[in-house]
């Protein structure tokens, strides 16, 4: 029964927008979270706070990057790896070059 109550609570008929009640719907989304807009008894779109959308998109991007990194590491040949020191030598970067570089923050 909780699923039925949740479905009713989390859906909004598109007629509310047609009646000029969009502001009320947006307030409800801000207070209680995402709502599914129904049109002709079918889900038309999902309304959610921008922060929630950004968080979801960040999680999707992270998952894609993890999948790509995992695929690359699975296919990588450890014999072709080079050490950081060898890379710096190949690029002509000295310890002094690194020492004078400003600190960089990674997220």
C-alpha positions, 0 to 999 in steps of 0.5 A: 500500500505504501507504493500506491500512496507514494505514487499518488503523492509523487505525481502531478497532473499536467492540468495543474499547469494548465490552471496556472498552478505551476508555482504551487507545484514547484513549491511542492517539489522544493519541499518534498522532492521530485514529482512525475508530471502525468499527461493522459495517464502517462508519465510526461516528465520529472520535476526535481530541484536543480541540486538533485539533478546536478547530483544525479548527473555527477553520479552518472558521470562518475560511473561512466568514468569508473567504467572507462577506467576499469575497461582501460585497466583491464586491457592495459599491458603492465609491461608497457607501463613506465615509471613517473621518474622515467616519464619526467626524464623523457620529458626533460622535467627536473626535480627543481622544475617540480619544486617551483611549481605551485600546489594544485588541488584535485577534487 
